[in-house]
Amino acid sequence: CGGAYAMKPEISAPGSDIYSAAPGGGYQYMSGTSMAGPHVAGVVALMRSANPNVDVITIKQVIMDTATDLGVAGEENTYGHGLINAYEAVLAVMGGYGSVEGIVTNSSTGAPIEGVLVQENGGQRSATTDDSGNYSIMFPAETVTLDFSGFGFFDNSATVTIPEDGTVVANVTMSPAPTAVISGHVYDFEGTPVNNASVAILDTPIPTTTTNSSGFYSIEAPTGTSYTIFARANGMGGDQHVINLTGDITVDFNLPDLVLEDFESASFLMYPWEFSGNGDWTIDNSVAYEGSYCAKSGAISDQQESALSVNLDITAPGDISFMVSVSTEGNYDYLRFYIDGVEQGAWDSEMPWTEVSFPVTAGNHTFMWNY
């Protein structure tokens, strides 16, 4: 796990030999997270009863802060922050809390900035500005420093004193970082300019652009950052470059001849595909990216999997590219892609059709898609 809450579990609750309702009537002793979970939910309900205005971020933080430490001192992977303490958690939210809120704007234009991360310096409380630049965070009544960071802007910070049972306003401006232009041409495998090819700077909010009839594109991006730029066009392979942007730069792309299994023809016949797990993959005609068909995971239920794999001899190094779309329960059900048993990517939640690309060396390789 990563991010601010990397330690798991984060909290512990009674879950061993709990007297609980039994299916069909009566009671029984049960164990597991299905017993610990309701204890946590009950504490949250008590906290909300004591302070209906307390937000979910504060609820989580208070539960961790007031837990009774168990095992090795401090947070660890056996008990997390410790055993949940209902009495102390409720006392904590009955008073001594306030909020900070404000608007983050562009210092050059005055326009609100969406997507700015507002984070407690040295802490775990955070918020992200909405499309109007607004944010709001609840804190204990103390002095805190907030750090503001957003793509394309210089970082900023603000120190505020949180009033008990009140709100302090902290409006912040952020200065835009200098930008440079990335431009060039996209060519096919025969050196012919490609019209309407898409060029994207991966993992950034910068909109994808397309080439004109001469194969030319141009994108503006903040300087001082490394970017991966990816180009593609229908019927051709993708090409990508990694650059360190310090000023205007020319980057040309050469899209390779595409070798592919055409699922749009409604078959798995071109390559020696293999199926494993609890549900074979199928050809589907309801959610295709282009044309009429696509490959779709087999039907599976809890603790099951559905895998599609193929072993191929690759004659020259290059990239494997494919469009992928998932609709799963976030943080639980994943589509994972492997090359020779090594995971290359994993996707969950609601993800529309997106092109992904991974480098492949020459030689024999096994590719597997596994839900």
N, C-alpha and C positions, 0 to 999 in steps of 0.2 A: 504494500500500500504506500501511497505517497501523499504529499501535501501536508496541510496543517494537522490533520488527524491521522497520522501514519501508524500510530500504535493501535493494535487490535488485540483483545477487545478494549474498548474505551471505558467500560464500566462493568461491574458484576452485580448480580442480584440473586436472591434465593431461587434455586432451581433444582434442588435435590430433595426427593421424597416430600413433595408438596401436596397437601390434601386439596384435591380439585374435583370438579364435576366430571362425571363419567358419561360416555355416550349411552343414551337410552334411559338415563335416570340414575340417581344415587351418586356416590362419591368414590374416589380412589386416590391412591398415592401415585404421583407422576414426577418424572425428572426430565430436565432438558431446558433448552432456550424457550420452549413453548410455555414453561412455567416462569422463567425469569423475565420474559418479555412483559407479561401482564403486571408484574411488580413495578417495572419502570413506567409503564403506561399509567398505573395508578398514582405514582408519585407526580407525574406530569399533571394529572387531573387535579391533584391537591394543590400544586403550585399555581395552576390557572385559577383555581377557586380563591386562593389567597390574593392573587394579583392578576386580574383578567387581562391586563395590558402587557404582561411580560411576553416578549417575542421568543420564537423558537430557538434562535441562536443563543440567547441568554439562558433559556431553559437548559439547553444542552451544556453550556459552560458551567452553570451553577450546579447541575447534577454531578459533573466531574469534580468541581472545586470542593464540594461539600462531602464527597464520598469518604468513607472510613477506610484508611489505607490498610491493605492486607499484604502479606508476603514481604518481598524485598521492598525497602523504603522507596517511595516514589512510583511513578508510572512504569509499568512493565507489561510483558505480554501474557502473564498468567491471570492477573486480576484487573489490568488496566489501571484506572485511578483508584480502584478499591470497591468496596461494597456500598451500594446506593444507600443514602441516609435520608429518609423521608422527612424527619423532623428538622434537620439542619437545612435541607433544600427549601422547605416551606418558609422557615424563618428568614432565609437569605432573600427571598423575593418579596417579603412583606413590607420591606422598606429599604432605603439606602441605594435605590437605583434611579437613574435618569437617562436621558437620551441626548444624542447629538445628531443634528440633521443639517442639510444644506444643499447647495447646488454647485456643481463643478462646471466651469465655463472656460471657453477658449479665450486666452488673454488678448489675442489679436483681433478676434471677430466678435467676442461676447456671446457666441453661440454655445448652448449647452453641449456637454460631451457625454455620450452614452458609452457604457462599458468600462468606466474607470473603476479600478479596484481600490477600495478604501479599506485599509487594514490597520489594526492596532499595532503600533510599534512594539515588537517583542512579545506580542500576544497572538491570540487566535481569533478574536472577533473581527469580522469583516463584512463588507457589503459591496455591491456593484451598482453604479449609477444606472438609472433607467433612461428611456429615450428623451426625457426632459432634463437629464443631468442630476436628478434628485437622488439622495441617499439618506438613510437613517439607521443608526445603531444604538442599542441600549447598552449602558455601562454601569458599573457601581459608581457611586458619587465620589469621584476622585479626579485627579488631573491625568489626562492621557494624551499621547501624541499619535496622530493619525498620519499614515503615509498614503499618498495618492500616486497611482501609476496607471498609465494608459498607453496603448499603442500609438506611436507617432507624436508623443508629448514628453517633455522633460518631467521627471518626478517632482513632486512637491510635498510639503508636510504642514501640519497645523497642530498646535497644542491647545487643548481646551480643558476647562474645569467643568465636570458634569454636575449639575445641581440635583439634589435629592428630590425625587418625584417631580422633576421639571425637565425642560428641554433647552439646550443651548444651540444656537445657530452658528455654523462654521461654513461659510461660502468660500470656495477656493477657486483660483484661476490657475490654468496650466498653459505653459508656453509651448507652441508647436515646435517640434524638432525640424532641423533643415532636411530638405528632401533632394533627391536626385532622380534622373530619368533613366530607366532601363528600356532600351529599344533594340530592335533588330529585325531579322526576317526568319520566317519558318519555311523550310524547304522539305520536299518529299525525298524519298530514297533515290530519285533520279536527278535531284538538284533543281526541281521545278518549284517555284513559289506556291505556297498553299494558301488558298483563300478561305476565310472563316475558320481557321484553326484557333483553338482556345489556348490562351497563355495565362497561367495562374502562379501567384507567389504563395506557396503552400504555407499553411498554419498562420495565416494573417487574415485580417478582415478586409484586405484590399480586394475590390471586385475583380473577377476574371475579365480579361479583355480578349478581343478576337482580331485576327489579322484582316487586312484589306485585300483587294484583288492582287496587289503586288507582294503579298505575304508579309507585309510590314505590321509591326505592333509597337506600342509604346505604353509603359506603365511608370507612374511616379510613386516612390516609396521613401520612407525616412532613411537617412544615412546612418552609418556607424553600426550596422547590423548585418549579420550573415543571413542570406535567404536561399531557399531552394525554389527554383523556377521550373515549372513543368509545362510542356506544350503537348497538345494532342490534336488529332483530327480524325473524323470518322473514316474507318477503313485503313488506318495506319497505326503503327506503334507509337508509343510516347517517347519523349526525350526530355531530360532534365539536366540542369546545371546548378551548382552551388557557387554563390558569389559573395564576396564581402563588399558591400556597397559603401564607397567613400566619395563617389562623385558620379557624373553621368557615365554610362557604360553601354557598350554594344554587346549583345548576346544573341547569337544565331542558333537556330535549332535545325536538326536534320532528322526527320521522322522516318524510322525504318519501315521496311516492308513488313506487313503484319502477317504473322503465322498464328492461326487461331483455330479453335474449335467453334464452329458456328452454331451455338445453341438455338439461334433463330430459325434454323432448319428443323427444329423439333426432334433432335436426336443426340445420342452420345456415341456416335459411330466412328468419328474420325480418329480418336485416340483410345488406348486401352484403359478406359476408366474403370475404377473399382469402387464398390460400395461396401460400407461396414457400419456397424452400430445397430440402432433399433429401428431405423426408418430410411429406406433408400431414397436418394435424391431423385427428383422427377423433372420433367420438362413442363413448365407452367405457362399458360397463355393469359394470365390475368394481371400480372404486374411487370411486364417486360419494360426494359429501359428503351429499347428501339425495336422496331418490327413487332412480331407477334408472340415471341417466346423468350423464355429465359430458363436457367437452371435454378431449382428451388430445393431447399432442404426438405427431407422427409418429415412426416408428422411424428413428433416425439412428445413425451411428458416428463414429469419430474425425474431427475437422476438418470436421464437417457441422453443419447447422443446420436447424431446422424453425420456420417463422414463420406466425403467424395474425394478420391485421390487418383493420381495418375503418375506413372514413371516414364520419363522421357530422356533421350540423349540430346543435349544441347550442344550444337556444333560451334557456337561462338558466344562470347559473353554479351550480355544485354540486360534488358529489363523484362519482367513479367508484369503485364498490366491487365486489369479487369475492372469492370464496374460492379459495385457491391451496394446492396440495400438491405437494411435489417429493421425489424420491428419486434423488440423483445422487452422483457421486464428488465429495467436498468439495474446494473450491478449484480445480476443473477444469471441471466442467460446470454451467452456470447456466441458469435461466429468468430472462429479463430482460423488464421491461415498459417500454414507451416511449409517450410522448405527443408527437406531432409530431417524432419522431426524438430526443427527449431522454429519457435513461434516468431512470425514476422509482423503480425498485426492482429488486433482483436477489436470487435465492434459490438455495441449493445444499444439499448434504448431505441429511439426513433431516429433513423438515419436515412435520408433520401438517397437516391442513386448517386454514388460518388466514385470517381475513378481513383484507384490506388495503383502504385507501382513499386516494385522491389527489384534490386539488382540480382542477377543470376550469373554465375560463372559457367564457363564451358564444362561439359562433362555430363554424367548421369545424375539426375535429380528426381526426387519424389516430391510432388506438390499435393497438399491436402487442405481441403476446406472442411471444418468440423464445427457443427452446432452442438 
